[in-house]
Amino acid sequence: MIKTGTPSLRISRRQLEPVILLLVLGGLFGYLGHTMGVTNMFNTLMKTAHELLLNTVLYLMGVTVLSGALGRLLLEFGVVGLLEKLLAPLMRPLFNLPGRASLAALMTFFSDNPAIISLARDERYSKGFTERELISLTNFGTAFGMGLVVITFMATLQDGPSGQVGGFFKPAMIGLAGAMVGGMVSTRLMQWFIRDEVSDDRSVVESDLPDDESEEGPQQPVWLRCLDSLLDGGKSGVELGLAIIPGVLIISTFVMMLTFSHPEGGYTGSAFEGVALLPELAGHVSGLFYLLFGFQSPELVAFPVTSLGAVGAAISMVPAFLKQGIVTGSDIAVFTAMGMCWSGFLSTHTAMLDTLGKRILTSKAILAHAVGGICAGIAARYLFLLITAL
């Protein structure tokens, strides 16, 4: 007997995705076009991306090239190894990690979050960790991602009120301390989240520090090693600078259009105009943001939100905030702390935990790091108040 009936009404996810995408894009561009005017919207969109490319991305690429060269030079001549040995005694009491974990922080600080993935794949490095410690290493290393780039950028900004270049060096250093607090919270919280799911048995007892390199002298002259390190590091800086272009142009452009407002005479289609939606939403809880981070302008909320996806895109908005006169030293400290701690960590956690075969723990890692980033901003804010009060 052949059964007859009505066709199934179940709709697959693949069939829903294009409909949802069209609704989201239609709602976004419809709102922007209705508020700004369609012509002004597209003019602002293109001109903002163009301004970011010329005035921000190229500057960031200069920063990444110089910091990349410096990082490779320090690595080649053993400075990173020396710092690792000096920092090793702090790892267990602060982060509950073995001493060699300090290398993960240094590698991500001088480069970017993906460096932690290559370390996790290295069996010679990972054998000194328990399984729980190794999994929490993704939270620890990510807290320092692109640290040298972020600190260099913030420290060399021109202080709006004084017009002095480098007027934000002290807030940037306070932000580094805040990022350390955030990393400590994120790492220990992740270890607590997975305490019942992952073993903490240390089957192989290893020295906290990696084996020393061969004492055999270098085969190349010192000047050639120095030159190669500078050029190779600069090349990696160029690659990093190119890698941040999509995030800056795409994410920052739309975030700016949702953050900034129109000039007094109305919309003109110029760069950096917008509908001020994010400040309006943040204004409803402005007291909370001021209490936690000291933000006196709701527009500043755009920085930590953007950092979740790409810190390069987030720091590109700071010069525009400075021109508006809405950024203080306290804000720079908070930006540095949250920018380092939240430097595009969503993709990093997914990639590393997938490498370790623990993709199921991704949501816990993201939650722990989200809390860590908030704690980093709070710590930077109140450390800044404490230090300036002394």
Secondary structure, DSSP 8 states (H G I E B T S, - for coil): ------------HHHHHHHHHHHHHHHHHHHHHHHH-HHHHHHHHHHHHHHIIIIIIHHHHHHHHHHHHHHHHHHHTTHHHHHHHHHHHHHHHHHS--GGGHHHHHHHHHS-TTHHHHHHH-HHHHTTS-HHHHHHHHHHHHTTTTHHHHHHHHHTSB-TTT--BTTTHHHHHHHHHHHHHHHHHHHHHHHHHTTTTS----SS---SS------S--SS-HHHHHHHHHHHHHHHHHHHHHHTHHIIIIIIHHHHHHH----TT---S-TT----HHHHHHHTTHHHHHHHH--SSGGGGHHHHHHTT-HHHHHTTHHHHHHHT---HHHHHHHHHHHHHTSSHHHHHHHHHHHTT-GGGHHHHHHHHHHHHHHHHHHHHHHHHHHHH-
